[in-house]
Amino acid sequence: MFLNFDDAKHWVDVYSSRFKGDIPPLQMRICTKFKPEIGQVPSDVPLYSSYPLKFLAKLVAANIAMLLRR
């Protein structure tokens, strides 16, 4: 497996169908403004055209936890 973080993102895009067993439920869909015009995005969870404040708060909390090594 090769992971490249040159674009400054510290997360990796994954598809839930690639995992086996119990997986956490989907919480939100972000950056839906970049979806293909021919595709339809399900509205089973909240859709955000960019990065919502809730998502950014979770990222900041995760970064703080990593800095504190928890």
Protein Blocks (a to p, Z undefined) as FASTA:
>chain_A
ZZdfklopabdcddfklpgcjddddfbdchkllpcfkbccdfkbccdfbdcfklmmmmmm
mmmmmmnoZZ
